[in-house]
Amino acid sequence: MQFTDLKTQYAALKPSIDARIQRVLDHGQYIMGPEVAEMEQALARRTGARHCIAVASGTEALLIALMALDIRPGDEVITTPFTFAATAEMIVLAGGQPVYVDIEPDTCNLDASLIEAAITPRTRAIMPVSLYGQVADMAAINAIAQRHGLPVIEDAAQSFGATYQGGSSCNLSTFGCTSFFPSKPLACYGDGGALFTNDDALAQACREIRVHGQSGRYHHTRIGVGGRMDTLQCAVVLGKLERFDWELERRRVLGERYAQRIRASGAPVQLLAVRPDRDCVWAQYTVMVDERPRVQQALQAAGIPTAVHYPKPLHHQPAYAAGWDPAALPHSVRAAQRVLSLPMSADLSEADQDRVVAALAAATVPATA
């Protein structure tokens, strides 16, 4: 069983993906070829955002957003400690200081009710993460940001295609930043990402930053990076868009089916909550278990692949822990000890899903002496 079944997906999309790749090979415009603008336009339409800027990765998208907002040394950016390191990494690389706020224990997303207390005169931005494919409480976060005159950057690396209060992930705040890493809901076959914004000036800044700060050829108006997304990778995304709506629906159906089957199995497993005003595209189908190492070992013995997203909160990571009490942010600490991601992709068969649930139920029976 595959943890993320990319082979079946490719088999279904092979004619389209192959044709689009061949088209790039034929025209030879491997950097900023026509597929880049075509993908940007298609994704902007999907989200409703005025601007989509394709970049080299989801990580690069975060960095470019922070650079466009002119984050400088000493500036603070409020974010979650329960995320992949890239979230804090880009804040630090931009010169800023991550300020962690704990998560909601039932969704693992940033707890908006804790943000205001963390704001100081040095706060320059708020960066929530739409973890596992469910958008954080952006209405509450945006309201706080508006009161304090702060921009919001949605780290939507895992949630492209998700909806929130009738809007689309990546078009809910000042910036939305997503990733097309191969395991994401919408993905390419390497690294790739995109920024979304409705602000014309910020969009122009991002376009300049991604090409070494150029506003024209060899005319550098700002500090930039080499942040372009390859034409070939944009071609892959365009090919995958052809059945993306079907894949999103399958992810939602499979996510609900996982929840129903796990509840019916009686397994002592905590399911993540999905709030009624939003959905989840399940970039990872993640549950919480006690005695995780034992459970993982039992699942591995049963032929079920698993992963842990993420085993350490950022304030326990040596690179990002300075000044933080390891005992702080208890919900993040607790989640890091218990989260377990199960096989998930649009092509996961119901038979394989039932195998996973049966193995999970067997594995979570408390060990006897």
C-alpha positions, -999 to 999 in steps of 0.1 A, spaced: 0 0 0 13 35 -9 11 62 18 4 87 -11 -6 69 -43 10 90 -71 14 61 -95 -24 55 -99 -29 92 -103 -3 94 -130 -19 65 -148 -52 82 -149 -37 115 -161 -8 102 -183 -21 113 -217 -26 149 -205 5 152 -184 27 136 -211 13 159 -238 19 190 -217 55 180 -208 61 172 -245 48 206 -255 74 222 -232 102 200 -246 91 211 -281 91 248 -274 121 248 -251 111 277 -229 121 259 -196 122 291 -176 91 314 -175 76 296 -205 39 301 -214 27 274 -191 38 296 -161 13 324 -169 -13 298 -180 -11 281 -146 -11 314 -127 -43 325 -145 -60 291 -139 -52 291 -102 -62 328 -98 -96 319 -113 -100 289 -90 -93 309 -58 -109 342 -69 -76 361 -61 -66 389 -83 -30 377 -85 -12 344 -85 26 344 -87 42 310 -94 74 304 -74 100 277 -68 84 261 -37 59 267 -9 89 276 13 100 302 -13 64 316 -13 66 323 24 100 340 21 89 362 -8 57 372 10 77 382 40 102 401 18 74 419 0 61 430 34 96 443 43 101 422 74 133 433 90 156 423 119 137 427 152 103 424 136 80 397 152 57 374 133 31 355 152 27 319 141 21 283 153 48 261 168 30 230 154 40 230 118 68 221 94 100 240 102 98 260 69 72 283 86 96 296 112 126 291 90 114 317 65 106 342 92 141 339 105 157 340 71 138 372 64 153 387 95 122 383 118 115 366 150 88 339 153 65 343 182 46 311 189 9 309 199 -5 275 209 -30 255 189 -66 244 193 -63 208 207 -91 194 185 -80 209 151 -42 214 156 -46 249 140 -35 281 155 -58 292 184 -70 327 173 -82 335 208 -45 335 220 -32 358 193 -40 393 207 -21 386 239 10 379 219 10 412 199 37 437 209 49 469 194 73 448 173 47 426 158 47 430 120 26 401 107 5 370 116 12 337 98 -14 310 105 -10 275 90 -39 257 74 -27 223 88 -36 189 73 -58 206 47 -82 226 70 -81 264 70 -75 281 104 -101 305 118 -92 332 93 -122 355 101 -111 358 137 -75 361 127 -82 388 101 -103 407 126 -75 408 151 -50 418 124 -73 446 112 -76 460 147 -38 462 149 -30 471 113 -12 438 106 -10 418 74 -19 381 75 0 354 55 -19 321 52 6 292 51 -16 272 29 10 246 18 -14 218 27 -48 233 19 -51 244 -17 -87 236 -27 -101 239 8 -130 263 15 -138 285 45 -170 305 50 -176 304 12 -141 315 3 -111 297 -9 -79 289 9 -52 312 -5 -77 340 -10 -86 347 26 -59 372 37 -32 396 26 -12 367 12 -19 330 6 11 308 1 8 272 -12 31 243 -22 30 219 -51 54 194 -35 45 159 -49 24 148 -19 2 179 -17 -34 179 -28 -24 198 -60 11 189 -69 39 188 -95 67 163 -98 93 183 -80 93 216 -61 69 244 -69 46 268 -52 26 300 -55 16 332 -38 -19 347 -40 -29 383 -32 -54 410 -41 -29 438 -36 -15 451 -68 16 466 -53 24 435 -33 19 413 -63 44 435 -83 69 433 -55 66 395 -54 71 393 -92 102 413 -89 116 395 -59 112 361 -76 136 372 -104 164 386 -82 146 419 -76 144 429 -112 117 453 -125 133 450 -160 161 430 -174 192 437 -154 174 466 -136 174 455 -99 150 477 -79 149 455 -47 167 426 -30 154 394 -45 159 356 -49 160 331 -76 125 320 -70 109 310 -103 89 279 -108 101 257 -137 79 256 -168 79 218 -168 65 218 -132 37 242 -142 28 219 -171 24 190 -146 1 211 -124 -20 221 -155 -23 184 -164 -34 176 -128 -60 203 -128 -81 184 -152 -94 161 -125 -87 182 -95 -123 188 -86 -129 150 -86 -99 145 -64 -110 171 -39 -144 155 -36 -127 121 -32 -105 134 -4 -136 148 14 -155 116 10 -125 94 21 -119 117 51 -155 113 62 -154 76 55 -122 73 76 -140 90 105 -171 68 102 -151 36 100 -128 45 129 -157 54 151 -175 22 142 -144 2 150 -143 13 186 -106 21 183 -95 45 211 -83 71 186 -89 109 187 -102 123 154 -94 158 143 -124 182 143 -135 199 111 -154 231 119 -189 234 103 -180 266 84 -151 250 65 -140 217 50 -108 198 49 -89 185 18 -69 161 40 -34 166 27 -27 142 55 -53 121 72 -41 126 108 -54 111 140 -41 111 176 -31 80 194 -15 70 227 16 49 227 24 60 191 57 41 186 39 8 195 10 16 172 32 26 143 52 -6 147 21 -27 147 8 -9 116 41 -14 98 40 -51 106 5 -52 90 19 -35 59 3 -1 66 26 29 60 23 58 84 40 91 90 42 117 118 35 153 109 51 166 132 71 149 160 85 180 176 69 215 180 92 243 168 100 255 204 116 221 209 137 224 177 173 235 185 172 261 156 140 278 167 138 272 205 158 301 218 140 319 247 112 294 249 103 271 278 100 236 265 69 232 288 52 261 272 25 257 245 12 225 260 -14 216 233 14 217 207 36 195 228 8 170 234 -2 169 197 34 163 187 35 133 209 3 118 196 -4 127 159 -2 99 134 -9 103 96 -25 74 77 -25 66 40 -44 92 21 -48 102 -16 -77 106 -39 -70 71 -54 -70 53 -20 -94 24 -25 -121 17 0 -108 -18 5 -74 -5 14 -90 21 36 -108 -7 54 -75 -25 59 -60 6 75 -89 10 99 -89 -27 109 -51 -26 115 -55 7 134 -82 -8 156 -61 -38 163 -30 -17 170 -46 6 194 -59 -20 218 -39 -14 250 -10 -37 254 -14 -63 281 13 -72 306 
